[in-house]
Amino acid sequence: MDKKLGICLIGVGFVGEVHAEEYQNFKDKINLFLCDQNKSRVQEFAEKFHAKGWFTDYKEALEQDDIAAVDICLPHNLHAEVAVNAAKSGKHISLEKPMATTLKEADLIIEEAKKAGVTLMVAENYHFEPSVLKAKELIETGVIGKIFLIEAVSMNYWAPPTWRRNKAATGGGALIDRGVHMIDYLFNLGGEVDYVQAALIHHEVVREMEGEDTVIALLKYKSGASGSLVVSWGILNPPPMPWLSVCGDHGAIYEVPGRRLGFRRPPRLELTAELNVYSNKVEEYNIRGGKIIELQPNNPFKEELSDFINCISTGKTPKMTGEIARKDLEIIHAIYRSAETSRPVKLKQKSEGFK
């Protein structure tokens, strides 16, 4: 009897291909199945990635006893339907970010996964980035003191392809699609958010898409700290800026601009970064000169999939839970509401499962 874990990757678009590539690191632990409505594409990928089997209907995949889990890499508006049916079929679930387009859908996914007793992980690869992991460690050990400001910035030019141009399919625009990563930075490092205020949401440059191309928002944490978010796909020649910076009353942490490695073909992702760390509390990071920490490259996709496989095997809670992803989504929707009303929007629910 084959004791490997059967995982069916549903959706073999760009991100699905990245996942399929990374699953090759776990050949000794899993049997990979593929599912996509595009028959020729799924057949091609099944051969390329040595899949155990392939399907064009995800419901057929859910009926297979040798498939224990699904990895959903579909347009955002399809996440809830497939995830709920997977849970009802007793399958463990990895779900690409954002976990859903609405909070009602997110709540339903979480509820059905709990009811079925299956693992639910949201594949937010930025939760596993070397820079955010090291920054979190430094914050928690008190190197820069009490945090009063966290900034997350992502600026470039990109006209998204295919379904990602469609507002109904994505649930919005750059904020919910790209900005969800930066929101996870802000929530991961700063904790519970009290309220948000949208400073700017507009659609001026990337006219190929229906949703917004640029977002600026402010966050107020329950700790009293502040956060700022800048996300744009409309910057034609973006300046080099750190994606992440954290300021405390005894120092600061920020990424050195331009030290990231990104996607390449074949689609893999390895990220490295350098952090500048300053502290008047710890001599190693003396405020007069500080210290540059060069972080070892890692592959966040590989890390998240490794965590998913491990949690299924051991019963442990994923590092990126549905509850954390639900909070990211709540912050996003609060920013959208703030933009509509021109008023601050208070967040209502306390998250569960935050690590």
DOMARLUM-532136 format. One record per residue: residue in three letters; x negated, y negated, z of N, C-alpha, C in turn. Coordinates in steps of 0.001 Angstrom, whole numbers, padded with zeros to 6 digits, always signed. Each point is the difference from the previous one (the first is absolute). Layout:
N
ALAXYZXYZXYZ ...
//
This chain:
355
MET-000848+001203+000000+000848-001203+000000-000882-001251+000000 ASP+000346-000951-000854-000765-001248-000100+000326-000892+001194 LYS-001017-000301+000809+000211-000801+001201-000269-001485-000229 LYS-000321-000372-001220-000207-001421-000284+001312-000761+000087 LEU-000112-001274+000335+001163-000875+000106+000440-000447-001382 GLY+001254+000221-000346+000521-000443-001290+000507-001424+000077 ILE-000578-000891-000811+000413-001411-000045+000391-000339-001432 CYS+001182-000559-000165+000447-000424-001325-000077-001514-000102 LEU-000820-000463-000919-000136-001428-000284+001104-000395-000973 ILE+000898-000873+000447+001142-000405-000812-000257-001384-000573 GLY-000201-000043-001313-000337-001251-000682-001474-000045-000327 VAL-000341+000110-001290-001415+000003-000383-000329-001220-000861 GLY+000436-001159+000491-000420-001263-000585-001393-000341+000486 PHE-000333-001286+000037-001357-000403+000355-000384+000446+001408 VAL+000824-000339+000996-000326+000371+001378+000094+001511+000178 GLY+000964+000631-000671+000100+001447+000053-001269+000668-000513 GLU-000590-000575-001050-001246+000541-000537-001133-000147+001010 VAL-000022-001133+000707-001010-000199+001048+000150+001082+001066 HIS+001237+000252+000429+000237+001027+001019-000420+001374-000507 ALA+000371+000318-001241-000357+001302-000571-001512+000175-000024 GLU-000699-001071-000340-001466+000041-000023-000550+000300+001392 GLU+000562-000672+001014-000524+000172+001354+000363+001354+000600 TYR+001099+000587-000429+000353+001328+000503-001026+001047-000417 GLN-000824-000316-001008-001033+000953-000410-001036+000205+001104 ASN-000046-000906+000964-000904+000153+001142+000477+001044+000996 PHE+001237+000453-000168+000588+000903+000996+000463+001322-000617 LYS-000708+000431-001034+000396+001214-000717+000014+001230+000898 ASP-000843-000017+001040-000055+001150+000894+001163+000029+000981 LYS+000757-001098+000066+001085-000102+000976+001391-000042-000624 ILE+000096-000461-001253+001327-000214-000588+000130+000623-001383 ASN+001222+000271-000356+000380+000269-001383+000769-001214-000486 LEU-000454-000593-001089+000632-001206-000517+001022+000343-001075 PHE+001214-000544+000171+001048+000072-001012+000266-001425-000467 LEU+000491-000152-001225+000279-001312-000553+001434-000071-000510 CYS+000579-001206+000081+001355-000210-000500+000101-001384-000627 ASP+000530-000056-001204+000221-001273-000672+001024+000235-001111 GLN+000845-000989-000259+001001+000134-001059-000634+000071-001385 ASN-001197-000533-000133-000715+000027-001284-000673+001364-000144 LYS+000614+000881-000775-000464+001390-000096-001413+000102-000538 SER-000299-000712-001057-001334+000102-000597-001069-000500+000969 ARG+000317-001074+000725-000968-000551+000948-000223+000962+001163 VAL+001066+000554+000561-000170+000882+001147-000718+001288-000402 GLN+000238+000469-001213-000727+001176-000490-001495-000315-000144 GLU-000283-001158-000577-001394-000419-000173-000716-000095+001342 PHE+000669-000607+000978-000613-000175+001310-000098+001316+000763 ALA+000962+000888-000208-000055+001303+000652-001247+000758-000432 GLU-000331-000116-001285-001204+000652-000507-001251-000712+000501 LYS+000018-001314-000032-001162-000787+000407-000356+000218+001463 PHE+001018+000082+000852-000249+000090+001439+000230+001409+000561 HIS+000106+000968-000898+000105+001411+000398+001172+000230+000964 ALA+001133-000561-000358+001192+000123+000846+000511+001438+000004 LYS+000563+000385+001115+000578+001343+000156+001272+000141-000833 GLY+000704-001118-000203+001218-000002-000792+000455-001423-000248 TRP+000984-000170-000875+000496-001343-000294+001503+000038-000242 PHE+000633-001182+000173+001449-000139-000124+000325-001338-000653 THR+001172-000092-000599+000495-001280-000505+001185-000495+000821 ASP+000466+000801+000943+001126-000353+000873-000452+000224+001444 TYR-000058-001068+000789-000503+000128+001361+000870+000912+000856 LYS+001287+000078-000318+000880+000868+000789-000360+001467-000180 GLU-000485+000348-001171-000476+001368-000223-001237+000266+000861 ALA-000868-000989+000097-001191+000153+000834+000372+000205+001463 LEU+001032-000705+000449+000418+000113+001401+000561+001378+000332 GLU+000379+000750-001005+000560+001342+000220-001076+001072+000158 GLN-001259-000367-000263-001075+000995+000006-000506+000257+001414 ASP-000020+001270+000397-000457+000368+001335-001496-000214+000191 ASP-000757+000058-001098-001455-000160+000129-000430-001464-000038 ILE+000966-000918+000000-000291-001429+000134+000469-000449+001379 ALA-000949-000415+000832+000314-000405+001374+000123-001503+000157 ALA-000559-000745-000968-000042-001458+000148+000069-000669-001362 VAL+000429-001256+000011+000034-000799-001219-000776-001290+000225 ASP-000568-000495-001066-000714-001276-000008+000693-000857-001054 ILE+000751-001008+000444+000882-000750-000879-000695-001267-000503 CYS-000254-000044-001308-000671-001138-000638+000884-000519-001128 LEU+001178-000443+000351+001017-000442-000955+000249-001497+000148 PRO+000741-000623-000938+000431-001387+000209+000686-000170+001357 HIS-000170-001152+000596+000449-000237+001368+001482+000325+000221 ASN+000837-000322-000972+001430+000188+000187+000421+001464-000048 LEU-000914+000908-000327+000303+001430-000017-000503+000716+001255 HIS-000743-000701+000839-000595+000633+001167+001034+000630+000924 ALA+001036-000760+000329+000949+000469+001010+000719+001274-000426 GLU+000504+000023-001220+000735+001181-000467-000849+001261+000086 VAL-001225-000087-000536-000854+001184-000049-000469+000390+001404 ALA-000368-000975+000816-000473+000295+001355+001100+000626+000854 VAL+001194-000522-000094+001121+000553+000783+000302+001434-000422 ASN+000031+000248-001297+000256+001362-000477-001146+000939+000372 ALA-001219-000509+000005-001139+000819+000416+000130+000390+001464 ALA+000363-000965+000845+000176+000295+001423+001106+001033+000203 LYS+001096-000160-000695+001110+000943+000127-000389+001401-000485 SER-001009+000067-000862-000500+001290-000484-001115+000553+000894 GLY-000305-000731+001074-001017+000465+000940-001419-000222-000452 LYS-000220-000947-000908-001344-000267-000509-000629-001169+000742 HIS-001291+000129+000321-000752-001113+000550-000167-001060-001082 ILE-000150-001257+000418+000069-001097-000966-001153-000976+000144 SER-000698-000224-001115-000880-001155-000151+000680-000917-001002 LEU+000084-001284+000357+000799-000937-000778-000822-001250-000276 GLU-000169-000333-001275-000780-001184-000345+000638-001268+000566 LYS-000865-001001+000196+000476-001300+000478+000709-000736-001140 PRO+000884-000966+000289+000724-000124+001247+000933+001191+000151 MET+000334+000371+001211+000741+001243+000182+001389-000053-000625 ALA+000539-001187-000191+001330-000158-000598+000145-001452-000433 THR+001119-000308-000653+000251-001390-000383+000833-000740+001045 THR+000727+000747+000847+000840-000627+001028-000258+000659+001350 LEU+000326-000714+001063-000142+000551+001349+000998+001125+000245 LYS+001170-000083-000604+000991+001062+000129-000543+001303-000567 GLU-000663-000075-001155-000610+001191-000590-001118+000534+000888 ALA-000826-000907+000528-001104+000418+000867+000522+000716+001237 ASP+001049-000544+000600+000588+000627+001188+000550+001384-000316 LEU+000604+000150-001164+000563+001291-000399-001110+001036-000199 ILE-001095-000399-000619-001126+000911-000201-000542+000473+001350 ILE-000217-000934+000911-000530+000337+001325+000962+000919+000744 GLU+001273-000319-000060+001019+000795+000692+000037+001439-000528 GLU+000004+000152-001317+000091+001342-000587-001269+000811+000263 ALA-001158-000658-000012-001247+000712+000295-000012+000495+001443 LYS+000462-000836+000925+000070+000407+001405+000996+001137+000186 LYS+001137-000128-000645+001038+001015+000117-000508+001359-000494 ALA-000783-000030-001076-000513+001246-000587-001265+000498+000702 GLY-000611-000851+000821-001221+000395+000693-001205+000114-000916 VAL-000037-000839-001048-001114+000054-000953-000920-001201+000190 THR-001236+000163-000422-000969-001099+000033+000367-001047-001041 LEU-000020-001271+000407+000206-001111-000921-001186-000940+000116 MET-000743-000137-001080-001111-000944-000055+000214-000939-001178 VAL-000253-001277+000210+000051-000951-001106-001427-000241-000466 ALA-000207+000155-001307-001344-000072-000581-000412-001452-000210 GLU-000302-000668+001096-000507-001370-000030-001516+000083+000105 ASN-000664+000031-001149-001435+000245+000001-000805-001102+000689 TYR+000557-001216+000067-000731-001084+000658-000086+000200+001516 HIS+000809+000895+000529-000064+000338+001414-001300+000744+000319 PHE-000675+000505-001037-001190+000837+000175-001263-000678-000533 GLU+000065-001275-000313-001154-000695-000564-001093-000202+001043 PRO-001277+000076-000416-001100-000145+000964+000005-001344+000713 SER+000347-001079-000719-000026-001326+000628+001051-000133+001088 VAL+001200+000474-000259+001062-000130+000993-000239+000936+001183 LEU-000557+001175-000259-000295+000937+001089-001057-000578+000938 LYS-001040-000600-000583-001060-000580+000832+000496-001246+000716 ALA+000773-000831-000693+000535-001198+000643+000888+000385+001184 LYS+000808+001027-000173+000885+000449+001077-000815+000470+001211 GLU-001062+000736-000287-000880+000472+001082-000610-001174+000758 LEU-000489-000994-000727-000625-001161+000639+001009-000808+000811 ILE+001207-000138-000528+001049-000721+000727+000330+000712+001298 GLU+000180+001310-000083+000420+000779+001173-001083+000062+001076 THR-001260-000124-000402-001075-000001+000992-000304-001402+000518 GLY+000753-001008-000447-000100-001345+000560-001188-000813-000460 VAL-000631+000387-001105-001215-000674-000458+000246-001481-000276 ILE+001151-000349-000576+000252-001411-000334+001066-000623+000911 GLY+000302+000680+001083+000921-000568+000977+001458+000087-000413 LYS+000791-000941+000514+001441-000017-000283+000253-000549-001410 ILE+000741+000755-000788+000261-000382-001387+001016-001136-000067 PHE-000301-001021-000816+000984-001062-000192+000371-000201-001476 LEU-000777+000591-000936+000320-000164-001417-000495+001199-000805 ILE+000888+000533-000848-000362+001057-000941+000465-000442-001384 GLU-000889+000100-000986+000347-000410-001356-000210+001160-000964 ALA+000948+000190-000899-000103+001015-001055+000254-000691-001336 VAL-000925+000179-000930+000059-000706-001280-000242+000980-001145 SER+000853-000069-001010-000220+000782-001224+000401-000868-001182 MET-000990-000417-000785+000276-000875-001136-000693+000536-001246 ASN+000754+000203-001046-000562+000397-001288+001044-000271-001077 TYR-000305+000381-001222+001001-000080-001047+000325+001404-000465 TRP+001294+000315-000004+000423+001324-000451+001453-000065-000444 ALA+000251+000446-001195+001371+000166-000488+000335+001489+000106 PRO+000794+000388+000974+000243+001428+000228+000675+000663-001198 PRO-000293+001280-000238+000575+000698-001147+001333+000666+000333 THR+000679+000428-001020+001189+000882+000041+000979-000403+001093 TRP+000391+000972+000843+001074-000226+000962-000346-001043+001049 ARG-001271-000280+000205-000381-000941+001051+000324-001449-000365 ARG+000428-000223-001233+000466-001328-000397+001461-000219+000383 ASN+000678+001097+000327+001442-000024+000250+000277-000229+001486 LYS+000735-001050+000304+000245-000363+001396+000807+001054+000739 ALA+000956+000616-000676+000823+001024+000649-000828+001242+000320 ALA-000932+000350-000867-000821+001196+000218-001018-000212+001112 THR-000562-001209+000084-001029-000261+001008+000584-000465+001328 GLY+001170-000624-000044+000570-000590+001205-000390-001458+000167 GLY-000690-000561-000990-000425-001398+000077-001070-000259-001023 GLY-001133-000521+000478-001106-000300-000899-001319+000276+000683 ALA-000917-000957-000081-001346+000201+000529-000007+000246+001505 LEU+000946-000569+000734+000007+000163+001453+000215+001448+000405 ILE+001040+000640-000515+000301+001368+000423-000923+001017-000675 ASP-000551-000358-001154-000831+000943-000746-001463-000091+000439 ARG-000583-001172-000099-001383-000212+000418-000091-000458+001449 GLY+000891-000906+000384-000062-000602+001325+000193+000972+001137 VAL+000664+001126-000252+000214+000985+001062-001334+000459+000572 HIS-001039+000087-000831-001327+000370+000492-000506-001027+001011 MET+000135-001269-000345-000524-001061+000853+000830-000141+001274 ILE+001311+000245-000125+000860+000015+001182-000436+001097+000958 ASP-000393+001158-000556-000463+001074+000878-001288-000396+000711 TYR-000884-000736-000687-001159-000576+000683+000452-000810+001214 LEU+000918-000922-000250+000405-000946+001036+000680+000687+001176 PHE+000836+000968-000284+000693+000719+001076-000950+000957+000716 ASN-000843+000666-000756-000938+000959+000576-000949-000668+000983 LEU-000490-001180-000360-000985-000684+000822+000612-000908+001060 GLY+001183-000542-000273+000583-000971+000923+001126+000520+000871 GLY+000601+001134-000380+001098+000555+000786+001340-000626-000339 GLU+000911+000078+000942+001385-000404-000227+000128-001466-000416 VAL+000829-000233-001009+000252-001344-000513+001314-000520+000568 ASP-000014-001239+000472+001204-000607+000563+000866-000601-001108 TYR-000585-000873-000823+000766-000582-001104-000929-000360-001153 VAL+000595-000235-001158-000769-000372-001190+000605-001255-000620 GLN-000818-000691-000766+000448-001176-000736-000631+000036-001392 ALA+000839+000051-001024-000511-000044-001372-000331-001447-000347 ALA-001240-000233-000422-000396-001336-000418+000222-000194-001495 LEU-000131+001093-000775+000156-000114-001448+000258+001382-000593 ILE+001020+000108-000808+000199+001169-000850+000417-000534-001361 HIS-000790+000306-001021+000393-000524-001305-000420+000938-001128 HIS+000562-000279-001167-000223+000807-001199-000273-000976-001129 GLU-001287-000279-000191-000353-001047-000952-000950+000473-001101 VAL-000859+000973+000302-001093+000336-000907+000225+001334-000698 VAL+000286+001045+000769+000127+001348-000565+001451+000199-000447 ARG+000309-000501-001162+001389+000006-000461+000440+001355-000538 GLU-000946+000937-000135+000370+001345-000441+000790+000749+001067 MET-000093-000431+001248+000694+000678+001092+001187-000827+000474 GLU+000980+000678+000587+001216-000678+000460-000153-000587+001395 GLY-000799+000644+000838-000150-000453+001377-001041-001088+000137 GLU-000233-000407+001249-000950-001072+000296-001436+000440-000292 ASP-000825-000960-000408-001414+000313-000226-000897-000553+001102 THR+000541-000892+000850-000820-000631+001036+000797-000177+001288 VAL-000656+000311+001123+000639-000115+001314-000992-000577+000993 ILE+000462-000963+000776-000755-000493+001152+000939+000053+001197 ALA-000445+000596+001098+000866+000132+001169-000822-000099+001278 LEU+000660-000418+001060-000596-000094+001331+000705+000978+000927 LEU-000757+000596+000918+000548+000939+000964-000344-000477+001408 LYS+000905+000220+000920-000275-000250+001409+000123+001321+000745 TYR-001087+000415+000614-000016+001271+000724+000593-000163+001397 LYS+000476+001087+000547+000528-000021+001362-001108-000266+001013 SER-001243+000248-000396-001143-000288+000871-000280-001489+000106 GLY+000598-000794-000908-000267-001430-000059-000932-000379-001141 ALA-000651+000987-000601-000892-000262-001130+000808-000344-001251 SER-000685-000557-000983+000628-000336-001275-000638+000823-001119 GLY+000745+000186-001075-000502+000699-001171+000353-000773-001250 SER-000838+000120-001022+000323-000629-001269-000196+001009-001121 LEU+000874-000104-001003+000004+000917-001128-000006-000799-001295 VAL-000922+000314-000895+000000-000569-001350-000149+001159-000973 VAL+000989+000179-000862-000041+001053-001015+000425-000601-001327 SER-000831+000180-001031+000372-000515-001316-000556+000879-001100 TRP+000838+000244-000993-000434+000625-001244-000127-001054-001103 GLY+000099-001264+000367+000014-001061-001001-001235-000862-000031 ILE-001088+000428+000654-001222-000802+000042-000896+000412-001160 LEU-000129-000844-000982-000721+000357-001221-001504+000143+000218 ASN-000555-000767+000914-001435+000102+000290-000189-000133+001509 PRO+000295+001068+000750+000018-000101+001458-001384-000236+000593 PRO-000084-000842+001019-001286-000220+000670-000334+001201+000877 PRO-001276+000240+000269-000364+001086+000922+000413-000361+001421 MET+000865+000798+000567+000496-000248+001351+000094+001319+000749 PRO-000223-000030+001312+000172+001233+000775+001469+000415+000025 TRP+000238+001279-000196+001365+000506+000089+000503-000035+001440 LEU-000931+000051+000923+000376+000177+001396-000896-000844+000890 SER+000605-000742+000931-000780-000710+001012+000796-000045+001296 VAL-000719+000103+001113+000617+000017+001326-000780-000941+000892 CYS+000699-000891+000685-000644-000976+000883+000468+000201+001439 GLY-000961+000035+000916+000304+000101+001419-000633-001140+000760 ASP+000301-000090+001305-000546-001123+000772-001479+000192+000352 HIS-000575+001141-000402-001432+000209+000224-000749+000394-001274 GLY+000639-000171-001155-000708+000336-001214+000924+000249-001172 ALA-000544+000584-001062+000791+000216-001213-000555+001190-000782 ILE+000893+000582-000807-000350+001089-000912+000555-000384-001360 TYR-000820+000111-001036+000573-000169-001324-000785+000804-001024 GLU+000698+000420-001034-000635+000737-001069-000882-000919-000836 VAL-001103+000533-000454-000837-000735-000937+000628+000121-001387 PRO+000364-001116-000628+000652+000070-001315-000862+000712-001035 GLY+000658+000723-000869-000692+000621-001110-000692+001306+000318 ARG+000218+000551+001196-000687+001224+000374+000909+001227-000078 ARG+001057-000114-000767+000911+001135-000139-000219+000690-001334 LEU+000078+001310+000050+000025+000803-001214+001427+000468-000191 GLY+000490+000009-001230+001406+000323-000218+000224+001171-000922 PHE+001149-000004-000665+000373+001086-000891-000986+000127-001162 ARG-000163+001217-000420-000757+000257-001207+000582+001250-000655 ARG-000395+000259-001206+000457+001191-000714-001105+001054-000032 PRO+000351+001298+000279+001346+000454+000334+000475-000652+001286 PRO+001327-000064+000195+000544-000818+001093-000381+000525+001379 ARG-001025-000625+000548-000395+000274+001374-000193-001354+000675 LEU+000000+000014+001289-000191-001255+000715-000995+000216+001122 GLU-001078-000735-000039-000923-000004+001115-000166-001447+000430 LEU+000123-000232+001282-000102-001357+000498-001137-000114+000994 THR-000759-001033-000159-000987-000350+000990+000224-001469+000322 ALA-000615-000474+001017+000149-001407+000354-001114-000377+000949 GLU-000224-001298+000108-000877-000540+001032+000840-000913+000874 LEU-000133+000155+001286+000681-000872+000948-001011-000921+000651 ASN+000294-001289+000020-000742-000943+000825+000663-000022+001373 VAL-000772+000210+001025+000542+000020+001367-000786-001002+000843 TYR+000704-000907+000659-000583-000983+000891+000650+000128+001372 SER-000813-000092+001052+000553+000089+001347-000922-000705+000983 ASN+000579-000766+000922-000798-000583+001075+000092+000830+001279 LYS+000610+001191-000141+000106+000926+001140-000989+001142-000100 VAL-000321+000390-001223-000844+001176-000223-001259-000432-000729 GLU-001157+000236+000620-001260-000486-000543-000274+000530-001402 GLU+000442+001226-000280-000223+000609-001309+000603-000838-001130 TYR+001101-000722+000331+000687-000818-001009-000113-001476+000355 ASN-001163-000402+000493-000188-001343+000521+000554-001061-000938 ILE+000700-000959+000566+000727-001002-000763-000926-000859-000857 ARG-001297-000073+000359-000921-000840-000766-000318+000611-001362 GLY-000056+001303-000068-000329+000633-001271+000984+001062-000434 GLY+000693+000549+000980+000945+001044-000307-000690+001248-000528 LYS+000793+000885-000553-000548+001241-000548+000856+000448-001165 ILE-000647+000424-001065+000718+000582-001118-000008+001510+000149 ILE+001170+000587+000054+000134+001445+000094+000331+000537-001378 GLU-000888+000794-000545+000270+000620-001293+000692+001334+000258 LEU+001209+000112-000464+000819+001177+000279-000223+001078-001044 GLN+000045+001229+000443-000157+001120-000920+001201+000090-000929 PRO-000240+000289-001280+001129+000151-000928+000924+001124+000453 ASN+001279-000200-000173+000923+001111+000192+001072-000071-001072 ASN+000747+001033-000115+001069+000086-000985+001319+000066+000761 PRO+000719-001127+000105+001224-000014+000799+001052+001002-000455 PHE+000089+000254-001309+000962+000988-000480-000356+001389+000520 LYS-001265+000338-000066-000447+001291+000520+000278+000095+001494 GLU-000264-001081+000721+000200-000013+001447+001475+000199+000366 GLU+000891-000686-000718+001418+000120+000334+000528+001396-000322 LEU-000431+000575-001129+000462+001334-000362-000576+001053+000939 SER-001225-000209+000450-000590+000892+000989+000808-000032+001293 ASP+000419-001197+000397+000808-000142+001217+001345+000704-000162 PHE+000605-000122-001175+001283+000649-000273-000129+001520+000113 ILE-001000+000555-000644-000210+001456+000036-000266+000462+001428 ASN-000818-000755+000717-000330+000361+001379+001226-000041+000904 CYS+000843-001015-000179+001189-000139+000854+001012+001122-000259 ILE+000137+000409-001247+000887+001123-000299-000515+001266+000676 SER-001316+000185-000055-000604+001223+000534-000001+000044+001522 THR-000128-001171+000636-000157-000038+001456+001230-000490+000750 GLY+000921-000661-000718+001157-000582+000667-000270-001358+000609 LYS-001191-000560-000250-000324-001325+000518+000796-001084-000719 THR+000078-001158+000625+000684-001147-000596-000929-000698-000986 PRO+000457-000330-001193-000854-000693-000967-000461-001361+000533 LYS-001133-000445-000481-000493-001323+000376+000889-001099-000564 MET+000610+000254-001154+000909-000967-000620+001392+000608-000008 THR+000767-000298+001037+001319+000599+000171+001073-000757-000783 GLY+001170+000615-000108+001138-000678-000595+000393-001234+000788 GLU-000163+000063+001320+000378-001147+000838-000906-001203-000246 ILE-001297+000249-000178-000903-001108-000297+000334-000601-001365 ALA+000227+000872-000987+000340-000479-001348+001326-000737-000001 ARG+000902+000425+000847+001298-000675+000115-000193-001420+000546 LYS-000934-000147+000954-000287-001333+000534-000627-000890-001072 ASP-000925+000551-000793-000559-000768-001119+001122-000510-000901 LEU+000947+000890-000304+001111-000359-000875+000906-001042+000652 GLU+000186+000098+001303+000827-000988+000700-000625-001393-000083 ILE-001311-000071+000142-000696-001282-000111+000172-000572-001402 ILE-000118+000846-000999+000177-000442-001388+001396-000561-000223 HIS+001015+000712+000451+001370-000474-000198+000269-001272+000794 ALA-000650-000139+001146+000156-001236+000770-000597-001186-000765 ILE-001121+000221-000677-000602-001059-000822+000928-000375-001148 TYR+000587+001000-000649+000974-000286-001070+001179-000818+000534 ARG+000516+000365+001170+001148-000733+000571-000403-001418+000372 SER-001203-000152+000513-000479-001330+000354-000101-000888-001235 ALA-000458+000575-001111-000091-000769-001246+001384-000429-000476 GLU+000983+000874+000166+001356-000311-000438+000651-001077+000854 THR-000287+000002+001307+000673-000904+000938-000826-001228+000373 SER-001306+000032-000374-000925-001078+000394-000091-000150+001509 ARG+000148+001136+000703-000066+000001+001457-000840+001177+000481 PRO-000565-000108+001209-000692+001153+000579+000984+001149+000214 VAL-000476+001219-000105+000838+001188+000217-000650+000859+001076 LYS+000778+000279+001036-000482+000797+001119+000183+001482-000296 LEU-001009+000792+000326+000117+001437-000175+000760+000597+001178 LYS+000775+001015-000290+000935+000499+000999-000488+001203+000803 GLN-000600+000966-000707-000258+001284+000646-001472+000184+000343 LYS-000218+000658+001131-001352+000397+000382-000312+001300-000699 SER-001223+000101-000533-000376+001210-000734-000332+001142+000940 GLU+000056+001221-000536-000391+001196+000727-001173+000634-000742 GLY-000799+000747+000723-001059+000774-000633-001186-000834-000447 PHE-000128-001238+000526-001111-000850-000417-001283+000444+000681 LYS-001059+000114-000800-001308+000392+000541-001006-001095-000289 
//
